[in-house]
Amino acid sequence: MSLDCSRSAQPQTALDMIPYMDAVRAVTGKMPEKPRCFVLTFGCQQNVADSEKLAGMAVDMGYQIIDIPEGADLILVNTCAIREHAEQKALSVVGQYKHLKEKNPALIIGICGCMVAQEHRREEIKKSYPYVSFVLCTSVLYRLPQYLAEVMEKGKRILRGEEEHTVAEGAPIRRESTYRASVSIMYGCNNFCSYCIVPYVRGRERSREPAAVIAEVKDLVARGYKDITLLGQNVNSYGKDRADGYAFPQLLADLDKIEGDYTLHFMTSHPKDATRELVDVMAASRHVAHSFHLPLQAGSDRILTLMNRHYDCAKYLDILDYMREKMPDIAVTSDIIVAFPTETEAEFEQTLAMLRRARFDMIYSFIYSPRKGTPAAKMEGQLPHSVSADRMGRLLALQNEIADAANSRLVGGTVRVISEGVSKNDASVYTGRTDQNKIVFFKEPVPEGEWAFVKIDRAAAFALYGTVEK
């Protein structure tokens, strides 16, 4: 997989984009009505955070953000490449925008994010989606003003795979929530798990300066944000690219010193980088949630080696046991991939045995799917769908039993939740999340973004039900 790294890896800031922002404002400012921008996001929390920056830049350039693509003057589709299905879904949606371009020839459509870092996707967009004005890779999202200015001034499509392996600070952010925020502390990944496309589309690990992260979190706390999540493809490898040895435990400890009523979460972690020092910082903290997402992926050491995960089940259980020793109330979630190439029935049973031993509060489970450009896609021993589906069903059945038992232990107790307002699925109840990220339903009205204490009356595998204590 090739990338056109046409720019040098020199430090950049969003301030470099001021002339381009001015050029775009000169155009938007002359429009009879304020132009409208629609941002559509696919994929992970990192993509959501990236989209908030895209929207923030658009607002700074004179656009208003709208919730539907109809009537937009600028459409930005922020894509995911983690699975083939995610890419096909994004392309399908982009295909539906053709009629909007026909109605409004001045409409600018940009495809951003992980998918367009792949050369074969850029070629596909070039040939099959002629109404797309530009593509914008993840590491150069801050260059949105430049791309827009070039499209407006020259009227040419920009389909280059431009990448910069650096960190650009200072882009404005339009946050979707007034109480929950994500803060990216690093970008990229160095792990090269054999099934994963991320290192190829997001580049190598780059850590933000600690002072910049601390300042951003301080600002959020001062503005009343209560639930803050630190993001990175491998968040607990933060600082490994720094010469001074300042690492993730130190950053977490420094952030915990910020005064205020807030909770810190972080994701996603890699077991090979989850240290006892990190656990000790969490256990001693005032604001760090006792919640840890620690992807296992498989319960077979042979499969973990094929996945290039750099740990075995014994190492995984060692850090898991230490977490529970130091924080008995910790909620641990994980990722599991079933039917990885050559996985035998006995090895899948080892994964089930690990679930019984680990007792995860929740898992995100996936049937292995080949990703073009990754080593696993070329492996022999790809398993048929019938085997994959059977194993997935058995995995979910077991995890549901485990999660139900874990949540049942909370019945009769009281948990603190942050209200998310009226449930999207049932207008008669409110919903919230605990510090351990468990979903809680209750009937008493609690304003969105406010804390509440809820006594748990009953439990299910995926949610808790209770009554707000006055």
C-alpha positions as CSV (number, residue, x, y, z in Angstrom):
1,M,0.0,0.0,0.0
2,S,1.6,3.3,-1.1
3,L,1.1,6.8,0.3
4,D,2.1,10.0,-1.4
5,C,4.0,11.5,1.5
6,S,4.6,14.7,-0.5
7,R,5.1,16.9,2.5
8,S,7.9,16.8,4.9
9,A,7.4,15.7,8.5
10,Q,7.9,19.2,9.9
11,P,5.9,20.5,12.9
12,Q,2.7,22.2,11.7
13,T,-0.1,24.1,13.4
14,A,-3.6,25.1,12.3
15,L,-2.3,28.7,12.3
16,D,-0.6,27.9,9.0
17,M,-4.1,27.7,7.5
18,I,-5.1,31.3,8.4
19,P,-4.5,32.6,4.8
20,Y,-6.6,29.8,3.4
21,M,-9.3,30.4,5.9
22,D,-9.3,34.1,4.9
23,A,-9.6,33.0,1.3
24,V,-12.6,30.8,2.0
25,R,-14.3,33.4,4.2
26,A,-13.9,35.9,1.3
27,V,-16.1,33.5,-0.8
28,T,-18.6,32.5,1.9
29,G,-19.0,36.1,3.1
30,K,-20.3,37.1,-0.3
31,M,-22.9,34.5,-0.5
32,P,-26.5,35.8,-0.2
33,E,-27.2,33.3,2.6
34,K,-24.9,31.8,5.1
35,P,-23.5,28.6,3.5
36,R,-24.3,25.2,5.1
37,C,-22.1,22.3,5.9
38,F,-23.1,18.7,6.7
39,V,-20.6,16.4,8.4
40,L,-21.2,12.6,8.3
41,T,-19.0,10.4,10.5
42,F,-18.3,6.7,10.2
43,G,-16.2,4.6,12.6
44,C,-14.6,5.0,16.0
45,Q,-14.4,7.7,18.7
46,Q,-11.2,9.0,17.1
47,N,-13.2,9.7,13.9
48,V,-15.9,11.5,15.9
49,A,-13.2,13.7,17.5
50,D,-11.7,14.3,14.0
51,S,-15.2,15.3,12.7
52,E,-15.6,17.8,15.5
53,K,-12.4,19.5,14.2
54,L,-13.7,19.5,10.6
55,A,-16.9,21.1,11.8
56,G,-15.0,23.6,13.9
57,M,-12.9,24.7,10.9
58,A,-16.0,24.9,8.8
59,V,-17.8,27.2,11.3
60,D,-14.7,29.4,11.5
61,M,-14.8,29.7,7.7
62,G,-18.3,31.0,7.7
63,Y,-20.4,27.8,7.4
64,Q,-23.3,26.8,9.6
65,I,-23.6,23.1,10.5
66,I,-26.8,21.3,9.5
67,D,-28.1,17.9,10.3
68,I,-29.1,16.7,6.9
69,P,-27.2,16.7,3.5
70,E,-30.1,18.2,1.6
71,G,-29.4,21.9,1.2
72,A,-25.8,21.7,2.1
73,D,-23.1,23.8,0.3
74,L,-20.3,21.6,1.7
75,I,-20.5,17.9,2.6
76,L,-17.7,16.2,4.5
77,V,-17.8,12.4,4.8
78,N,-15.3,11.2,7.4
79,T,-14.7,7.6,6.7
80,C,-13.6,4.4,8.5
81,A,-11.4,1.6,7.0
82,I,-11.4,-0.9,9.8
83,R,-13.6,-3.3,7.8
84,E,-14.5,-3.7,4.2
85,H,-18.2,-3.2,5.1
86,A,-17.5,0.2,6.6
87,E,-15.9,1.4,3.4
88,Q,-18.7,0.0,1.2
89,K,-21.3,1.8,3.4
90,A,-19.5,5.1,3.1
91,L,-19.1,4.8,-0.6
92,S,-22.8,3.9,-0.9
93,V,-23.8,7.0,1.0
94,V,-21.5,9.1,-1.2
95,G,-23.2,7.6,-4.2
96,Q,-26.5,9.0,-3.0
97,Y,-25.1,12.5,-3.0
98,K,-24.8,12.5,-6.8
99,H,-28.3,13.9,-7.2
100,L,-27.5,16.7,-4.7
101,K,-24.6,17.7,-6.9
102,E,-26.8,17.7,-10.0
103,K,-29.3,20.0,-8.2
104,N,-26.5,22.3,-6.9
105,P,-23.4,22.3,-9.1
106,A,-21.7,24.6,-6.6
107,L,-21.9,21.9,-3.9
108,I,-18.4,20.8,-2.7
109,I,-18.1,17.2,-1.5
110,G,-15.1,16.0,0.4
111,I,-14.2,12.5,1.6
112,C,-12.0,12.5,4.6
113,G,-10.4,10.0,7.0
114,C,-8.9,6.5,7.0
115,M,-10.5,5.1,3.8
116,V,-8.9,7.7,1.4
117,A,-5.4,6.9,2.7
118,Q,-5.6,3.8,0.6
119,E,-4.4,4.3,-3.0
120,H,-6.9,1.9,-4.5
121,R,-9.8,3.8,-2.9
122,R,-8.6,7.1,-4.2
123,E,-8.4,5.6,-7.7
124,E,-11.9,4.3,-7.3
125,I,-13.2,7.7,-6.2
126,K,-11.4,9.4,-9.1
127,K,-13.0,7.1,-11.7
128,S,-16.4,6.4,-10.2
129,Y,-17.3,9.5,-8.2
130,P,-16.4,12.4,-10.4
131,Y,-18.6,14.8,-8.4
132,V,-16.3,14.4,-5.3
133,S,-14.2,17.5,-5.1
134,F,-11.4,16.3,-2.8
135,V,-10.1,13.6,-0.5
136,L,-8.4,14.5,2.8
137,C,-6.3,12.0,4.8
138,T,-6.3,11.7,8.5
139,S,-3.0,13.4,9.3
140,V,-3.8,16.5,7.2
141,L,-7.4,17.1,8.3
142,Y,-6.2,20.5,9.6
143,R,-5.6,21.4,5.9
144,L,-9.3,21.5,5.1
145,P,-9.1,25.3,4.6
146,Q,-6.3,24.9,2.0
147,Y,-8.2,22.2,0.1
148,L,-11.4,24.3,0.1
149,A,-9.6,27.4,-1.1
150,E,-7.9,25.4,-3.9
151,V,-11.2,23.9,-5.0
152,M,-12.9,27.3,-4.9
153,E,-10.2,29.2,-6.7
154,K,-9.0,26.6,-9.3
155,G,-12.1,24.5,-9.7
156,K,-10.0,21.3,-9.8
157,R,-10.4,18.1,-7.9
158,I,-7.8,17.3,-5.3
159,L,-7.3,13.5,-5.0
160,R,-3.7,13.3,-3.6
161,G,-2.9,10.9,-0.8
162,E,-1.2,13.6,1.3
163,E,0.2,12.5,4.6
164,E,2.2,14.3,7.3
165,H,3.6,12.3,10.2
166,T,3.4,15.1,12.7
167,V,0.9,16.7,15.1
168,A,-0.9,19.9,14.2
169,E,-2.2,21.9,17.1
170,G,-4.7,24.7,17.2
171,A,-7.6,23.6,15.0
172,P,-10.9,24.9,16.3
173,I,-13.3,22.2,17.6
174,R,-17.1,22.2,17.5
175,R,-18.1,19.8,20.2
176,E,-21.4,17.9,19.8
177,S,-22.0,17.7,23.6
178,T,-21.9,20.2,26.4
179,Y,-20.9,17.7,29.1
180,R,-19.0,14.9,27.3
181,A,-15.8,15.4,25.4
182,S,-13.0,13.4,23.7
183,V,-9.4,14.6,23.7
184,S,-6.9,13.0,21.3
185,I,-3.6,12.6,23.0
186,M,-1.8,10.8,20.3
187,Y,-2.2,9.6,16.7
188,G,-1.2,6.6,14.7
189,C,-0.1,3.1,15.6
190,N,3.2,1.1,15.6
191,N,1.8,-2.4,16.4
192,F,1.0,-3.8,13.0
193,C,-1.4,-6.4,14.2
194,S,-1.7,-8.8,11.2
195,Y,-5.4,-8.2,10.7
196,C,-5.5,-4.4,11.1
197,I,-5.3,-1.6,8.6
198,V,-4.9,1.2,11.1
199,P,-1.0,1.6,10.9
200,Y,-1.3,1.9,7.1
201,V,-4.0,4.6,7.1
202,R,-3.1,6.6,10.3
203,G,0.7,6.3,10.2
204,R,3.2,5.9,13.0
205,E,2.6,6.9,16.6
206,R,2.8,10.6,17.4
207,S,2.2,12.0,20.9
208,R,0.9,15.5,21.6
209,E,2.9,17.7,23.9
210,P,1.8,17.1,27.6
211,A,1.2,20.9,28.1
212,A,-1.2,21.0,25.1
213,V,-3.2,18.0,26.4
214,I,-3.3,19.4,30.0
215,A,-4.4,22.8,28.8
216,E,-7.2,21.3,26.7
217,V,-8.5,19.2,29.6
218,K,-8.3,22.2,32.0
219,D,-10.3,24.3,29.6
220,L,-13.0,21.6,29.3
221,V,-13.3,21.2,33.0
222,A,-13.5,25.0,33.4
223,R,-16.4,25.0,30.9
224,G,-18.3,22.4,32.8
225,Y,-17.5,19.2,31.0
226,K,-17.9,16.2,33.3
227,D,-17.0,13.2,31.2
228,I,-13.7,13.4,29.4
229,T,-12.2,10.5,27.3
230,L,-8.5,10.5,26.3
231,L,-8.1,8.9,22.8
232,G,-5.4,7.2,20.9
233,Q,-5.1,4.1,18.7
234,N,-3.0,2.7,21.5
235,V,-3.4,5.3,24.2
236,N,-1.1,3.7,26.8
237,S,1.8,3.8,24.5
238,Y,1.6,7.6,24.7
239,G,5.1,9.2,25.1
240,K,7.1,6.4,23.6
241,D,8.2,8.7,20.9
242,R,9.4,11.3,23.4
243,A,13.0,11.6,24.5
244,D,12.3,12.7,28.0
245,G,10.5,9.5,29.1
246,Y,7.3,11.2,30.0
247,A,4.7,8.5,29.5
248,F,1.0,7.8,29.8
249,P,0.9,7.2,33.6
250,Q,2.6,10.5,34.2
251,L,0.1,12.3,31.9
252,L,-2.8,10.6,33.7
253,A,-1.5,11.6,37.1
254,D,-1.0,15.2,36.0
255,L,-4.5,15.4,34.5
256,D,-5.9,14.0,37.7
257,K,-4.5,17.0,39.6
258,I,-6.9,19.3,37.8
259,E,-9.5,20.5,40.2
260,G,-13.2,20.0,39.3
261,D,-16.1,17.6,39.2
262,Y,-15.3,15.4,36.3
263,T,-14.4,11.8,35.3
264,L,-11.5,10.8,33.1
265,H,-11.8,7.7,30.8
266,F,-9.3,6.5,28.2
267,M,-9.2,4.2,25.2
268,T,-8.0,2.1,23.5
269,S,-5.2,0.2,25.4
270,H,-2.9,-2.5,24.3
271,P,-2.2,-5.3,26.7
272,K,1.6,-5.2,26.0
273,D,1.7,-1.6,27.2
274,A,-0.7,-1.9,30.2
275,T,1.7,-1.6,33.1
276,R,1.3,-1.9,36.9
277,E,2.4,1.7,37.1
278,L,-0.6,2.7,35.1
279,V,-2.9,0.6,37.3
280,D,-1.4,2.2,40.4
281,V,-2.0,5.7,39.1
282,M,-5.6,4.8,38.4
283,A,-6.1,3.3,41.8
284,A,-4.7,6.4,43.6
285,S,-6.6,8.9,41.4
286,R,-9.5,11.1,42.3
287,H,-10.9,11.5,38.8
288,V,-9.9,8.5,36.7
289,A,-12.7,6.0,36.2
290,H,-12.3,2.5,37.4
291,S,-12.9,1.3,33.9
292,F,-10.5,-0.3,31.5
293,H,-11.0,-1.4,27.8
294,L,-8.3,-4.1,27.2
295,P,-8.7,-6.0,23.9
296,L,-7.8,-9.7,24.3
297,Q,-8.7,-10.7,20.7
298,A,-8.2,-14.4,21.2
299,G,-7.6,-17.0,23.9
300,S,-5.1,-19.1,22.0
301,D,-1.4,-18.1,22.3
302,R,-0.8,-19.5,18.8
303,I,-3.5,-17.3,17.3
304,L,-2.2,-14.3,19.3
305,T,1.2,-14.9,17.7
306,L,-0.4,-15.0,14.3
307,M,-2.2,-11.8,15.1
308,N,1.2,-10.2,16.0
309,R,-0.1,-9.1,19.4
310,H,3.1,-9.4,21.4
311,Y,1.6,-10.9,24.6
312,D,0.2,-14.2,25.7
313,C,-2.8,-15.2,27.8
314,A,-0.7,-15.5,30.9
315,K,0.6,-11.9,30.6
316,Y,-2.9,-10.7,29.9
317,L,-4.3,-12.4,33.0
318,D,-1.4,-11.1,35.1
319,I,-2.3,-7.4,34.4
320,L,-6.0,-8.2,34.7
321,D,-5.7,-9.8,38.1
322,Y,-3.5,-6.8,39.3
323,M,-6.2,-4.4,38.2
324,R,-8.9,-6.2,40.2
325,E,-6.6,-6.5,43.2
326,K,-6.0,-2.7,43.2
327,M,-9.5,-1.8,42.1
328,P,-12.1,-4.4,43.1
329,D,-14.9,-2.4,41.5
330,I,-13.2,-2.0,38.1
331,A,-15.2,-2.8,35.0
332,V,-13.2,-4.4,32.3
333,T,-14.3,-4.7,28.7
334,S,-12.6,-6.3,25.7
335,D,-12.5,-7.1,22.0
336,I,-12.7,-10.6,20.7
337,I,-12.2,-11.8,17.1
338,V,-13.6,-15.1,16.2
339,A,-12.6,-17.4,13.2
340,F,-9.2,-15.9,12.6
341,P,-7.4,-17.8,9.8
342,T,-6.5,-21.4,10.9
343,E,-8.3,-21.1,14.3
344,T,-9.2,-24.6,15.3
345,E,-12.3,-25.6,17.3
346,A,-10.0,-26.4,20.3
347,E,-8.4,-22.9,20.0
348,F,-11.9,-21.3,19.9
349,E,-12.7,-23.2,23.1
350,Q,-9.6,-21.6,24.6
351,T,-11.2,-18.2,23.9
352,L,-14.4,-19.3,25.6
353,A,-12.3,-20.5,28.6
354,M,-10.6,-17.1,28.8
355,L,-14.0,-15.4,28.9
356,R,-15.0,-17.7,31.8
357,R,-11.7,-16.8,33.5
358,A,-11.6,-13.1,32.7
359,R,-15.3,-12.4,33.4
360,F,-15.5,-9.3,31.2
361,D,-18.3,-6.8,31.9
362,M,-18.8,-6.5,28.2
363,I,-17.1,-7.5,24.9
364,Y,-17.1,-6.1,21.4
365,S,-17.1,-9.2,19.3
366,F,-16.2,-9.5,15.6
367,I,-16.1,-12.1,13.0
368,Y,-12.7,-11.9,11.3
369,S,-12.9,-10.2,7.9
370,P,-9.9,-9.8,5.6
371,R,-8.6,-6.3,5.0
372,K,-6.7,-5.7,1.8
373,G,-3.1,-4.8,2.5
374,T,-2.8,-6.7,5.7
375,P,-0.8,-9.9,6.3
376,A,-3.7,-11.8,7.6
377,A,-5.7,-11.3,4.3
378,K,-3.0,-13.4,2.6
379,M,-3.0,-16.2,5.1
380,E,-4.1,-19.7,4.2
381,G,-6.8,-21.3,6.3
382,Q,-9.6,-18.6,5.9
383,L,-12.6,-20.1,7.6
384,P,-16.1,-20.5,6.1
385,H,-19.0,-18.3,7.2
386,S,-20.8,-21.2,8.7
387,V,-18.0,-21.8,11.1
388,S,-17.7,-18.1,11.9
389,A,-21.4,-17.6,12.5
390,D,-21.5,-20.7,14.8
391,R,-18.6,-19.5,16.9
392,M,-19.9,-16.0,17.1
393,G,-23.3,-17.3,18.4
394,R,-21.6,-19.4,21.1
395,L,-19.3,-16.6,22.1
396,L,-22.2,-14.1,22.6
397,A,-24.3,-16.6,24.5
398,L,-21.5,-17.2,27.0
399,Q,-20.7,-13.5,27.3
400,N,-24.4,-12.7,27.9
401,E,-24.4,-15.1,30.9
402,I,-21.2,-13.5,32.3
403,A,-22.5,-9.9,31.8
404,D,-25.8,-10.8,33.4
405,A,-24.1,-12.2,36.4
406,A,-21.8,-9.2,36.7
407,N,-24.6,-6.7,36.5
408,S,-26.8,-8.7,38.9
409,R,-24.3,-8.2,41.7
410,L,-25.1,-4.4,41.5
411,V,-28.8,-4.9,42.3
412,G,-29.7,-3.3,45.6
413,G,-26.7,-0.9,45.5
414,T,-26.4,2.7,44.4
415,V,-24.4,4.0,41.4
416,R,-23.6,7.5,40.2
417,V,-24.6,8.2,36.6
418,I,-24.3,11.1,34.3
419,S,-27.6,11.6,32.6
420,E,-27.9,11.4,28.8
421,G,-31.5,12.7,28.9
422,V,-34.5,10.9,27.5
423,S,-33.8,7.5,26.0
424,K,-33.6,7.5,22.2
425,N,-35.6,4.2,22.2
426,D,-38.2,4.8,24.9
427,A,-39.4,8.4,25.6
428,S,-40.9,7.2,28.9
429,V,-37.5,6.7,30.5
430,Y,-34.2,8.5,31.0
431,T,-30.8,7.0,30.5
432,G,-27.4,7.5,31.9
433,R,-23.9,5.9,32.3
434,T,-22.0,5.0,35.4
435,D,-18.3,5.9,35.8
436,Q,-17.7,2.2,34.7
437,N,-19.6,3.0,31.5
438,K,-22.6,0.8,32.3
439,I,-26.0,1.9,30.9
440,V,-28.7,2.7,33.5
441,F,-32.4,3.4,32.8
442,F,-34.6,5.3,35.2
443,K,-38.0,7.1,35.1
444,E,-37.3,10.2,37.1
445,P,-36.3,13.2,35.0
446,V,-32.7,14.2,35.3
447,P,-31.4,17.0,33.0
448,E,-28.9,15.9,30.4
449,G,-25.3,16.3,31.6
450,E,-26.2,16.2,35.3
451,W,-25.1,13.7,37.9
452,A,-27.6,11.5,39.7
453,F,-27.4,8.6,42.2
454,V,-29.5,5.7,41.1
455,K,-30.5,2.7,43.3
456,I,-30.4,-0.4,41.1
457,D,-33.6,-2.4,41.2
458,R,-32.9,-5.0,38.5
459,A,-30.2,-5.9,36.0
460,A,-29.8,-7.4,32.5
461,A,-26.7,-8.3,30.5
462,F,-26.5,-4.9,28.7
463,A,-28.2,-2.5,31.1
464,L,-29.2,-1.7,34.7
465,Y,-32.6,-0.4,35.8
466,G,-33.2,1.7,38.9
467,T,-34.7,4.6,40.8
468,V,-33.1,8.0,41.3
469,E,-32.4,8.8,44.9
470,K,-33.4,12.2,46.1
